[in-house]
């Protein structure tokens, strides 16, 4: 209820609980990790190393992407 902030929204606690679920946060933060396999492939192309290097670089790129999404937040400005 934006018009009358002195009266709390009766559905507020339920909506806040649904928005703060760990699975939902993970899905929203993991969207930027879609590019991680491309970063891993680029790493293997540049530095070599085969499948283990690809897996490691992909994991590191995904972790960094999720960390940056958590730090920056969802505000694009």
C-alpha positions in Angstrom: 0.0 0.0 0.0 1.9 3.0 -1.3 -0.9 5.5 -0.7 -1.3 4.9 3.0 2.0 3.8 4.5 0.6 3.9 8.1 -1.6 0.9 7.3 0.6 -2.2 6.7 -0.2 -4.4 3.7 -2.0 -7.6 5.1 -0.2 -9.8 2.5 3.2 -8.1 3.1 4.8 -10.8 5.2 3.7 -13.6 2.9 5.0 -11.7 -0.2 8.3 -10.9 1.5 8.8 -14.5 2.4 8.1 -15.6 -1.1 10.5 -13.0 -2.6 13.4 -13.9 -0.2 13.5 -17.7 -0.9 17.0 -18.9 -1.6 16.0 -20.7 -4.7 14.4 -17.6 -6.2 17.5 -15.5 -5.3 19.8 -18.1 -6.9 17.7 -18.2 -10.1 17.8 -14.4 -10.3 21.5 -14.1 -9.6 22.5 -17.0 -11.8 21.1 -15.4 -15.0 24.4 -13.6 -15.6 26.3 -16.9 -15.3 24.9 -18.0 -18.7 28.0 -16.6 -20.3 30.3 -18.8 -18.1 30.8 -21.6 -20.6 31.8 -19.1 -23.2 34.4 -17.7 -20.8 35.6 -21.2 -20.2 35.9 -21.9 -23.9 37.8 -18.7 -24.4 40.2 -19.6 -21.6 40.9 -23.0 -23.1 41.4 -21.4 -26.5 43.9 -18.9 -25.2 45.7 -20.9 -22.5 45.0 -24.5 -23.5 44.4 -27.2 -20.9 41.6 -29.4 -22.2 38.5 -30.5 -20.4 39.7 -29.9 -16.8 40.7 -26.3 -17.6 37.3 -25.7 -19.3 35.5 -27.0 -16.3 37.5 -25.0 -13.9 37.3 -21.8 -15.9 33.6 -22.2 -16.3 33.1 -22.7 -12.6 35.2 -19.7 -11.7 33.4 -17.5 -14.3 30.0 -18.6 -13.0 31.0 -17.9 -9.4 32.3 -14.5 -10.3 29.2 -13.7 -12.3 26.9 -14.7 -9.5 29.0 -12.8 -6.9 28.9 -9.6 -9.1 25.2 -9.9 -9.4 24.8 -10.2 -5.7 27.1 -7.3 -5.0 25.7 -5.0 -7.7 22.1 -5.8 -7.1 19.3 -5.7 -9.7 19.4 -1.9 -10.4 20.8 -1.5 -13.9 21.6 2.2 -13.3 
